[in-house]
Amino acid sequence: MCSSSLISRAVGLTRCAAVSLGVMLLIGCKTTKSTFDPRVSQRSAGGSTNLFVSATTNQIKPDWLKPSSTPFIIGPGDRLDLEVLGRSGTRGATFVCPDGKIYYDLLPGLEVWGLTLAETKQSLERELAKYYTRPQVSIALTSVESKRVWVLGRLNKSGIFPLSGPMTIIEAISRAGGLFTSRFSGTTEELADLNHSFIIRNGEMLPVNFQKLLRAGDTSQNIYLEPDDFIYLPSSLSSQVFVLGRVNGPRPIGFVDNMTLTTAIGKALGTAPDAHLSQVAIVRGSLTEPKIAIVNLAAILTGRAPDVLLQARDIVYVPQSPYRTLERYAKMITDTFVRAVAANEGGHAVDSGFTGVGVSTPIGQ
């Protein structure tokens, strides 16, 4: 699967908790998780009330701010320049084939996948000693294809780039031509939505705050990349609500004024039979500091609670089972969301005919 627009801030604080109306808070957590009350009247559409302020436990790990000390490991597609010193006619270019071998000079094929350059040199000299007296091999890496990073979204030259050495997020964005700039205003702020930009590593979103990194110049967010990291900076002009989880058609929904929770779920073809309707989540705000409301959809559908107004870029998540902790629930939702966005955006990056995917089943809660 390829490794897939988005949410605005809630305003105002209150101490009022209204469990009887379908919004449930987690009490007794070691860490505070931001929750908001999404129920508003039609006359105040678009507003909402926070119940308490966010405090995320996710932190940038110190090791992420240091370049990797691991030597470069050769893989399929990497290109090499080789020469047996002092032997005419032995200089040539080759590449690592899909079988993990290089085919050079008199050798029938040498397995190099997973080796460092130094180990490859030693292996070449050992095997070439069958044909030459004490051969000394010169080896140079000329092109990297086995390791790459994805840098997509509102950038001048978004794409997939080789990772041949240490590279930070800032360097990767620079490699992609920088943030896309409006020809009229000369700014990028209205074109790249930094609050909902993200980086995925091994299927999980890393807690990098792109607003702090690119607007405030906070270098504590400028981590070093690893192979297959996925960076996405969405457009701030997009106006959608994302409906994920146990619905029949998980998808982004075009936002319209006064859109309600039941309307959005209806546009996602309704809930699945095994959906757990009493703890439907609405996630709002920055992906690194999300605010979350837990809503009893069953009560809404039976007329025991009022419907809920959504905002553009809200994430609606219908679970299959009750959540254990609010913090883990919020993290699972944001991870599911960014994986869905990455799958779709990555798919379009490599195949213009890609039709998209939906994410309905979480890895775990």
FIMIMI-749616 format. One line per 3 residues: their letters; for each residue z, y, x of N, C-alpha, C. Coordinates in steps of 0.001 Angstrom, whole numbers, plus 500000, padded with zeros to 6 digits. Layout:
N
A) Z Y X Z Y X Z Y X  ...
This chain:
365
MCS) 500000 498803 500854 500000 500000 500000 500000 501237 500883  499239 502118 500553 499275 503367 501262 500580 504097 500982  500924 504670 502119 502067 505498 501884 501678 506919 501582
SSL) 503369 509768 497730 502635 510179 496889 503398 511245 496516  504835 517783 493047 504424 518065 492983 505554 518416 492041  506252 519491 490945 507464 519082 491677 508602 519914 491075
ISR) 509474 520810 491291 510767 521033 490644 511220 522460 490941  511840 523231 490069 512329 524577 490377 513830 524626 490316  514404 525739 490805 515867 525827 490897 516514 526112 489565
AVG) 517705 525533 489382 518524 525855 488213 519447 527004 488578  519851 527854 487580 520664 529031 487862 521910 529048 487005  522965 529740 487544 524201 529940 486793 525160 528787 486930
LTR) 526482 529072 486964 527505 528041 487116 528388 527972 485881  528859 526771 485580 529814 526616 484485 530713 525443 484745  531892 525471 484134 532806 524341 484251 532708 523417 483031
CAA) 531911 523801 482081 531855 523037 480825 531116 521734 481016  531785 520617 480741 531146 519297 480784 531017 518797 479370  529840 518381 478962 529613 518014 477563 529148 516579 477478
VSL) 530081 515654 477698 529747 514237 477666 529253 513830 476294  529854 514382 475245 529492 513987 473885 528060 514332 473544  527437 515236 474293 526061 515617 474020 525083 514914 474946
GVM) 525583 513950 475724 524650 513103 476473 524560 513385 477942  525284 514381 478482 525234 514650 479912 526483 514087 480540  526375 513167 481471 527528 512483 482041 527650 512811 483513
LLI) 528875 513107 483933 529121 513449 485323 529843 512314 486010  529641 512199 487306 530405 511234 488085 531685 511909 488553  532842 511283 488264 534134 511866 488618 534768 511040 489718
GCK) 535388 511695 490670 536100 510984 491727 535232 510639 492917  534059 511253 493062 533217 510983 494224 533847 511605 495458  533572 511002 496591 534035 511594 497840 533242 512833 498176
TTK) 531986 512866 497716 531158 514029 497974 530666 514568 496651  530509 515884 496545 530071 516519 495324 528566 516439 495223  528059 516057 494074 526620 516019 493849 526285 517014 492762
STF) 525277 517827 492973 524967 518870 492022 524463 518282 490716  525020 518768 489621 524613 518340 488299 524365 519573 487453  523429 519498 486527 523169 520644 485662 523065 520173 484226
DPR) 523275 521089 483294 523172 520812 481872 521805 521289 481403  520892 520358 481081 519524 520769 480761 519322 521176 479311  520343 521065 478462 520159 521355 477048 520171 522860 476815
VSQ) 519084 523374 476320 518994 524800 475987 518266 524930 474664  518474 526039 474002 517786 526267 472731 516360 526704 472996  515525 526623 471981 514141 527057 472124 514070 528544 472460
RSA) 515045 529295 472034 515015 530738 472289 515247 531062 473743  515855 530142 474493 516104 530405 475920 515397 529369 476761  514193 529003 476340 513438 527962 477031 513289 528299 478509
GGS) 513449 527284 479319 513285 527449 480756 514576 527685 481485  515650 528046 480798 516923 528269 481450 517721 526989 481541  518783 526990 482299 519674 525838 482367 520989 526295 482967
TNL) 521974 525447 482914 523302 525798 483400 523791 524754 484384  524103 525175 485595 524662 524253 486580 526105 523921 486229  526509 522693 486510 527895 522323 486286 528706 522382 487569
FVS) 528125 522005 488691 528779 522283 489974 527773 522237 491100  528166 522791 492236 527241 523066 493324 527008 521820 494160  525802 521721 494699 525404 520561 495488 526077 520543 496851
ATT) 526327 519342 497335 526768 519155 498719 526239 517806 499170  525153 517812 499894 524527 516554 500289 525212 515973 501514  525278 514651 501582 525872 513995 502747 524822 513617 503772
NQI) 523541 513738 503419 522488 513389 504371 522404 514432 505465  522359 513979 506704 522333 514877 507847 521252 514448 508831  520746 515428 509587 519815 515121 510662 520574 514396 511772
KPD) 520090 513244 512173 520743 512501 513249 520399 513133 514598  521380 513265 515494 521115 513899 516795 519977 513248 517564  519817 511930 517444 518757 511235 518182 517373 511661 517724
WLK) 517268 512121 516473 515959 512532 515970 515458 513796 516655  516365 514565 517265 515994 515821 517922 515671 515629 519398  515615 514378 519831 515292 514071 521226 514024 513225 521272
PSS) 513154 513467 522269 511961 512610 522380 512365 511183 522708  511593 510253 522219 511892 508851 522463 511778 508528 523949  512704 507736 524438 512663 507298 525837 511880 506002 526001
TPF) 511385 505450 524885 510629 504203 524936 509215 504469 525455  508757 503743 526476 507393 503944 526986 506355 503637 525920  505173 504203 526083 504086 503966 525132 503707 502484 525126
IIG) 503560 501930 523927 503196 500527 523751 501748 500457 523270  500937 499683 523959 499522 499576 523646 499312 498749 522371  498306 499153 521575 497968 498426 520365 496479 498470 520096
PGD) 496004 497750 519095 494580 497707 518763 493992 499090 518533  492812 499318 519090 492115 500589 518959 492328 501528 520119  493394 501350 520888 493641 502223 522033 492548 502025 523087
RLD) 492130 503111 523705 491057 503068 524700 491620 503300 526101  491069 502572 527048 491556 502607 528426 490396 502797 529390  490674 503497 530481 489764 503549 531636 490357 502665 532720
LEV) 489578 501740 533235 490061 500786 534234 489153 500787 535451  489752 500469 536597 488980 500315 537837 489782 499488 538828  489100 498574 539502 489706 497859 540624 489403 498688 541867
LGR) 490436 499292 542434 490247 500213 543546 489589 499506 544725  488574 500197 545265 487871 499643 546430 486780 498661 546066  486551 498431 544791 485517 497499 544351 484476 498262 543531
SGT) 483293 498403 544068 482252 499145 543374 481826 498398 542115  481454 499168 541134 480965 498586 539893 482040 498091 538959  483322 498334 539284 484390 497832 538417 484972 498917 537505
RGA) 484528 500149 537704 485059 501207 536842 484390 501141 535468  485208 501184 534426 484642 501128 533085 485678 501452 532020  485153 501737 530840 486004 502033 529691 486038 500820 528774
TFV) 487187 500565 528208 487327 499467 527257 488335 499863 526193  488498 499035 525206 489482 499305 524166 490155 497999 523758  491322 498146 523143 492070 496979 522683 491453 496513 521369
CPD) 490957 495301 521361 490296 494753 520180 491312 494378 519104  490833 494135 517884 491748 493755 516809 492570 492507 517109  492090 491659 518028 492869 490475 518399 493950 490782 519430
GKI) 494060 492074 519811 495099 492475 520763 494712 492297 522211  493448 491957 522483 493006 491709 523859 492039 492782 524336  491974 492938 525656 490924 493737 526273 489993 492786 527011
YYD) 488726 493144 527030 487709 492346 527719 487129 493220 528821  487457 492850 530057 487141 493714 531200 486711 492867 532388  485644 493322 533025 485138 492730 534261 484938 491209 534091
LLP) 485556 490408 534933 485362 488964 534891 486342 488242 533971  487264 488970 533373 488290 488329 532562 487734 487909 531202  488104 486726 530719 487618 486262 529417 488302 486958 528245
GLE) 489364 487664 528503 490141 488338 527456 491608 488326 527849  492211 489495 527881 493599 489605 528321 494444 490198 527203  495485 489478 526787 496389 489942 525737 497239 491109 526236
VWG) 497077 492287 525587 497838 493468 526019 498615 494114 524870  498401 493658 523655 499088 494229 522492 500598 494085 522670  501302 495205 522618 502751 495196 522780 503221 495465 524189
LTL) 502275 495631 525130 502646 495906 526521 502634 497405 526788  503418 497823 527804 503322 499192 528300 502137 499284 529247  501785 500499 529644 500690 500656 530614 501032 499985 531933
AET) 502301 500117 532359 502703 499492 533624 502609 497970 533527  503022 497414 532396 502940 495966 532218 501490 495503 532133  500643 496322 531518 499214 495984 531448 498594 495978 532839
KQS) 498955 496955 533645 498458 497012 535026 498862 495759 535799  500116 495363 535689 500583 494161 536384 499850 492914 535900  499638 492826 534598 498943 491662 534043 497496 491614 534516
LER) 496840 492768 534538 495466 492829 535036 495389 492390 536490  496271 492903 537311 496244 492555 538739 496518 491074 538949  497419 490533 538148 497734 489102 538275 496531 488241 537898
ELA) 495848 488565 536819 494709 487763 536383 493482 488001 537246  493278 489243 537687 492112 489539 538533 492260 488955 539933  493482 488605 540315 493700 487984 541636 492986 486632 541732
KYY) 492582 486086 540588 491808 484837 540595 490389 485079 541093  489978 486354 541082 488600 486681 541459 488520 487630 542645  489586 488410 542891 489598 489385 543976 490843 489164 544846
TRP) 490751 489623 546074 491891 489524 546976 492805 490732 546790  494045 490461 546396 495065 491495 546183 494495 492737 545478  493993 492570 544281 493393 493715 543576 494449 494742 543178
QVS) 494082 496000 543287 494909 497103 542797 494127 497815 541689  494750 497867 540512 494047 498361 539338 494522 499772 538998  493572 500642 538744 493860 501973 538205 493664 501903 536694
IAL) 494646 502386 535927 494582 502330 534478 494976 503674 533886  494217 504124 532901 494518 505396 532231 494254 505250 530740  495192 505752 529943 495030 505756 528494 494208 506981 528106
TSV) 493055 506777 527493 492172 507905 527166 492163 508264 525687  492542 507337 524824 492540 507618 523394 493521 506692 522694  494238 507241 521720 495228 506457 520978 494758 506294 519535
ESK) 494677 505067 519086 494342 504773 517698 495401 503904 517026  496256 503281 517788 497217 502331 517222 498452 503013 516647  498711 504243 517063 499889 504975 516599 499448 506332 516081
RVW) 499880 506654 514889 499428 507891 514287 500469 508418 513312  500309 509665 512942 501168 510298 511944 500276 510945 510894  500813 510987 509666 500095 511590 508546 500641 512993 508318
VLG) 499762 513981 508278 500169 515364 508025 499225 515907 506957  499684 515889 505701 498814 516197 504575 499386 517330 503728  498540 517887 502874 498978 518931 501962 498300 520257 502233
RLN) 499019 521350 501982 498453 522698 502072 498417 523171 503509  497519 522537 504268 497323 522831 505676 495841 523092 505906  495529 523799 506983 494131 524133 507244 493297 522922 507626
KSG) 493901 521962 508338 493162 520779 508782 494040 519540 508615  494474 519285 507391 495340 518137 507151 494594 516856 507499  495359 515845 507913 494716 514590 508280 495688 513620 508915
IFP) 495126 512610 509568 495880 511571 510264 495636 511764 511755  496715 511913 512520 496593 512297 513926 497225 511254 514848  496595 511045 516022 497161 510082 516977 498486 510580 517536
LSG) 499379 509648 517798 500685 509963 518386 500724 509309 519767  500216 510038 520741 500118 509494 522098 501329 509826 522954  502161 510734 522480 503355 511133 523224 504321 511836 522300
PMT) 505413 512380 522823 506398 513068 521978 505761 514202 521173  506066 514250 519886 505521 515279 518997 506568 515614 517940  506842 516905 517756 507783 517346 516733 507040 517677 515440
IIE) 507798 517957 514387 507182 518352 513122 506359 519622 513301  506920 520613 513995 506204 521869 514211 504898 521615 514958  504928 520766 515976 503714 520460 516736 502690 519737 515864
AIS) 503164 518868 514989 502250 518155 514098 501586 519114 513117  502356 520043 512555 501792 521024 511622 500806 521931 512347  501118 522272 513591 500184 523054 514399 498899 522277 514651
RAG) 499028 520975 514935 497852 520123 515135 496981 520101 513873  497626 520223 512717 496903 520235 511445 496428 521631 511062  496467 522570 511990 495922 523898 511756 496875 524881 511122
GLF) 498132 524496 510931 499103 525393 510333 498979 525444 508816  499925 526124 508183 499923 526243 506729 498692 527003 506248  498147 526547 505144 496969 527186 504554 497337 528591 504094
TSR) 496513 529567 504461 496814 530969 504186 495857 531534 503152  496402 532280 502205 495571 532947 501207 494751 534049 501863  493474 534077 501562 492621 535116 502134 492915 536491 501546
FSG) 493595 536506 500395 493857 537778 499729 495189 538377 500144  496247 537573 500114 497564 538121 500418 497917 537997 501890  497227 537089 502620 497549 536890 504021 498847 536162 504236
TTE) 499383 535517 503186 500642 534792 503309 500423 533337 502950  501420 532523 503270 501339 531106 502917 502407 530731 501900  503313 531627 501603 504479 531272 500803 504115 530769 499425
ELA) 503072 531372 498813 502722 530957 497467 501823 529721 497456  501407 529237 498620 500480 528119 498683 501145 526811 499088  502167 526841 499913 502888 525631 500321 504290 525663 499735
DLN) 504619 524633 498985 505934 524545 498354 506887 523853 499330  507610 524637 500101 508456 524081 501154 509704 523412 500591  510146 523817 499414 511319 523167 498817 511047 521712 498468
HSF) 509784 521387 498258 509444 520032 497860 508547 519348 498879  508498 519904 500082 507835 519228 501198 508767 518143 501725  508203 517112 502321 509053 516015 502771 508407 515246 503913
IIR) 509244 514458 504580 508780 513510 505596 509381 512150 505270  508551 511119 505306 508972 509750 505047 508898 508949 506332  509924 508150 506558 509935 507212 507691 510441 505860 507185
NGE) 509656 504843 507394 510032 503485 506967 510412 503432 505488  509681 504175 504668 509884 504111 503228 510973 504996 502684  511671 505760 503529 512744 506634 503066 512479 508076 503476
MLP) 512877 508990 502590 512745 510406 502911 513833 510823 503885  513446 511503 504951 514419 512029 505898 514909 513395 505411  516171 513754 505674 516747 514993 505130 516338 516242 505904
VNF) 515035 516439 506058 514515 517621 506748 514266 518723 505723  514856 519890 505944 514694 521027 505055 513544 521899 505593  512378 521777 504976 511198 522493 505469 511307 523995 505243
QKL) 512057 524417 504227 512278 525840 504008 513026 526448 505192  514087 525754 505633 514832 526241 506795 513995 526184 508062  513224 525128 508205 512448 524937 509424 511339 525969 509564
LRA) 510526 526142 508515 509328 526961 508626 509530 528407 508218  510549 528697 507422 510785 530086 507021 511910 530726 507833  512991 529971 508039 514137 530534 508756 514114 530221 510248
GDT) 513189 529371 510680 513105 529034 512099 514271 528197 512590  514824 527378 511716 515967 526533 512072 515474 525308 512838  515598 525342 514150 515065 524259 514984 515890 522981 514882
SQN) 517058 523046 514234 517828 521824 514036 517134 520885 513055  516099 521372 512365 515311 520552 511449 514039 520004 512100  513768 520418 513328 512492 520100 513983 512596 518771 514741
IYL) 512569 517678 514011 512780 516370 514616 511499 515860 515283  511670 514894 516186 510532 514224 516810 510014 513130 515884  508714 512974 515879 508074 512016 514990 507993 510632 515621
EPD) 507881 509655 514751 507667 508276 515159 506378 507778 514524  505783 506707 515071 504535 506195 514493 504660 505924 513001  503628 506335 512257 503506 506139 510812 504388 507068 509986
DFI) 505029 508063 510604 505718 509087 509818 504700 509787 508912  505153 510162 507725 504279 510773 506721 504862 512119 506323  504146 513202 506624 504571 514558 506281 503662 515069 505167
YLP) 504284 515646 504128 503481 516189 503028 504042 517540 502601  503160 518539 502548 503511 519881 502092 502672 520189 500854  503259 520060 499664 502485 520219 498428 502168 521684 498133
SSL) 501292 521868 497175 500930 523214 496737 502007 523787 495825  502308 525035 496024 503276 525701 495151 502638 526107 493831  501318 525988 493735 500621 526378 492515 500599 525261 491486
SSQ) 501023 524065 491881 501024 522942 490955 502119 523115 489909  501830 522694 488686 502806 522795 487598 502808 521474 486843  503680 520559 487297 503732 519233 486709 505177 518778 486544
VFV) 505352 517786 485701 506596 517046 485586 506268 515604 485936  507120 514962 486732 506879 513585 487147 507781 512644 486355  507173 511658 485726 507925 510674 484949 507777 509324 485643
LGR) 508890 508796 486144 508882 507568 486933 509898 506576 486384  509892 505387 486934 510859 504374 486539 510300 503456 485473  511163 503047 484555 510796 502054 483551 510117 502703 482339
VNG) 508931 503243 482611 508043 503727 481562 506734 502964 481698  505947 502960 480655 504732 502153 480659 503605 502755 481486  503672 504082 481703 502635 504727 482504 503227 505793 483398
PRP) 503949 505403 484485 504539 506414 485375 503450 507306 485954  503657 508621 485873 502589 509521 486268 503089 510967 486287  502323 511875 486922 502599 513304 486762 502044 513788 485427
IGF) 502789 514653 484755 502400 515198 483458 502204 516697 483605  501090 517212 483128 500878 518654 483166 501941 519380 482354  502613 520330 482982 503712 521032 482309 503180 522115 481387
VDN) 503793 522222 480213 503512 523315 479276 504852 523900 478841  504825 525118 478384 506052 525769 477921 506723 524936 476826  508044 524918 476872 508856 524211 475882 508631 522699 475875
MTL) 508190 522160 476995 508050 520704 477088 509431 520067 477073  509587 519023 476276 510866 518339 476171 510829 516995 476872  512008 516417 477020 512118 515102 477647 511332 514059 476860
TTA) 511474 514042 475549 510780 513018 474758 509265 513206 474799  508802 514451 474872 507367 514703 474995 506828 514138 476308  507536 514406 477402 507088 513925 478714 507062 512399 478758
IGK) 508102 511766 478219 508148 510300 478218 507055 509731 477318  506771 510429 476225 505670 509999 475367 504344 510051 476090  504124 511094 476896 502878 511198 477663 502801 510149 478767
ALG) 503954 509587 479141 503978 508478 480096 503946 507133 479370  503505 507152 478129 503278 505953 477310 504564 505266 476877  505666 505987 476874 506910 505443 476357 507674 504599 477356
TAP) 508875 504225 476971 509735 503452 477860 509435 501966 477751  509711 501248 478852 509544 499798 478879 510665 499135 478078  510448 497903 477603 511473 497230 476788 512812 497060 477489
DAH) 512794 496920 478819 514037 496690 479549 514649 497969 480094  514183 499133 479642 514701 500410 480149 516143 500619 479698  516926 501220 480587 518328 501544 480287 518357 503011 479840
LSQ) 518342 503252 478539 518085 504588 478004 519277 505522 478049  520475 505014 478238 521645 505887 478158 521895 506670 479438  521143 506383 480515 521362 507101 481771 520032 507541 482392
VAI) 519209 508155 481579 517965 508736 482072 518308 509971 482913  517674 510085 484072 517996 511183 484991 516891 512229 485000  517314 513488 485118 516392 514592 485380 516835 515213 486694
VRG) 515936 515225 487672 516240 515783 488991 515481 517087 489137  516177 518097 489607 515625 519457 489654 516045 520138 490949  515167 520969 491490 515517 521742 492677 514936 521147 493945
SLT) 515439 521588 495082 514962 521133 496386 515180 519645 496545  514227 518968 497189 514372 517534 497402 515526 517207 498338  515860 518102 499249 516960 517834 500169 518313 518210 499578
EPK) 518325 519044 498530 519565 519408 497853 519330 519356 496341  519039 518174 495826 518663 518087 494413 519840 518261 493467  519544 518772 492290 520500 518830 491189 520096 517749 490185
IAI) 521066 517124 489569 520758 515991 488706 521527 516081 487393  520859 515742 486300 521490 515621 484989 521246 514209 484482  522273 513585 483898 522165 512257 483313 522180 512417 481795
VNL) 521129 511968 481137 520921 512235 479717 520847 510924 478941  521459 510912 477773 521426 509743 476895 520183 509838 476007  519098 509221 476465 517844 509271 475715 517966 508523 474394
AAI) 518749 507450 474371 518923 506695 473126 519530 507576 472046  520493 508413 472421 521119 509315 471450 520128 510360 470960  519258 510823 471839 518246 511805 471437 517269 511177 470450
LTG) 516818 509962 470750 515819 509308 469913 516358 508961 468532  517669 508791 468435 518270 508457 467136 518853 509679 466438  518613 510868 466988 519057 512098 466350 520517 512427 466544
RAP) 521213 511705 467441 522632 511970 467672 522863 513022 468748  521803 513439 469433 521908 514476 470465 520610 515268 470475  520675 516554 470846 519456 517374 470872 518535 516961 472015
DVL) 517256 517214 471842 516289 516953 472902 516538 517923 474056  515909 517647 475185 516154 518409 476407 514876 519111 476828  514971 520391 477154 513828 521121 477680 513703 520878 479178
LQA) 512472 520651 479623 512198 520429 481043 511667 521699 481689  511666 521692 483009 511049 522759 483787 509949 522152 484644  508980 522978 485032 507923 522513 485926 508546 521934 487194
RDI) 508017 520808 487639 508417 520099 488857 509691 519286 488686  510192 519169 487480 511285 518229 487246 510805 516803 487518  511730 515945 487946 511478 514512 488051 512306 513835 486965
VYV) 511647 513121 486079 512329 512342 485050 512301 510881 485500  513472 510254 485502 513535 508857 485951 514258 508016 484904  513559 506973 484429 514126 506042 483450 514526 504771 484197
PQS) 515834 504463 484271 516282 503316 485068 516171 501999 484301  516325 500933 485057 516358 499596 484466 517790 499112 484263  518721 499698 485013 520122 499281 484925 521010 500484 485218
PYR) 522298 500414 484901 523197 501548 485158 523304 501850 486653  523513 503115 486970 523703 503475 488372 525141 503195 488795  525329 502995 490094 526676 502724 490610 527381 504014 491006
TLE) 526694 504852 491786 527247 506163 492133 526148 507193 491925  526547 508402 491559 525576 509453 491291 524767 509783 492543  525432 509784 493686 524748 510132 494931 523659 509116 495267
RYA) 523994 507819 495154 523005 506789 495438 521873 506823 494421  522211 507132 493183 521204 507223 492131 520209 508339 492456  520724 509513 492835 519858 510644 493171 518973 510322 494366
KMI) 519547 509666 495373 518754 509316 496556 517662 508312 496215  517998 507315 495391 517005 506338 494997 515860 507005 494250  516181 507978 493396 515144 508666 492630 514236 509473 493546
TDT) 514828 510255 494463 513990 511064 495351 513162 510182 496278  513730 509059 496746 512949 508145 497582 511792 507541 496797  512052 507158 495540 510991 506609 494693 509897 507650 494470
FVR) 510324 508890 494225 509370 509969 493986 508489 510219 495208  509096 510357 496393 508287 510678 497563 507378 509513 497946  507821 508277 497705 506941 507136 497972 505727 507164 497040
AVA) 505955 507533 495768 504841 507614 494822 503848 508696 495257  504360 509866 495645 503487 510957 496094 502749 510549 497365  503464 509949 498318 502839 509546 499576 501751 508505 499355
ANE) 502019 507537 498463 501018 506504 498187 499741 507124 497637  499894 508072 496726 498714 508696 496126 497999 509631 497089  498748 510492 497767 498113 511433 498689 497513 510711 499890
GGH) 498223 509699 500399 497679 508918 501504 496437 508155 501088  496448 507609 499870 495277 506905 499372 494059 507800 499278  494258 509015 498769 493139 509963 498673 492653 510396 500055
AVD) 493557 510429 501038 493175 510857 502386 492228 509868 503053  492372 508595 502733 491531 507581 503389 490402 507095 502490  490465 507384 501189 489437 506911 500264 489299 507910 499120
SGF) 488187 508633 499120 487993 509666 498098 487886 509070 496695  487597 507776 496603 487499 507133 495312 488789 506497 494840  489862 506703 495567 491154 506109 495223 491618 506630 493870
TGV) 492041 505727 492986 492384 506126 491614 493859 506409 491405  494696 506125 492388 496110 506452 492279 496956 505284 491826  498252 505427 492055 499214 504385 491681 500383 505043 490972
GVS) 501169 504229 490270 502424 504675 489689 503541 503831 490262  504737 504366 490296 505890 503610 490791 506845 503429 489644  507078 502190 489237 507927 501948 488081 509163 501132 488404
TPI) 509149 500408 489499 510280 499534 489814 510929 499996 491115  512193 500395 491091 512869 500853 492297 513190 499706 493229  513342 500031 494503 513772 499018 495474 515207 498628 495192
GQ) 516021 499566 494773 517414 499252 494459 518165 500497 494076  519271 500306 493362 520099 501430 492954 521471 501338 493615
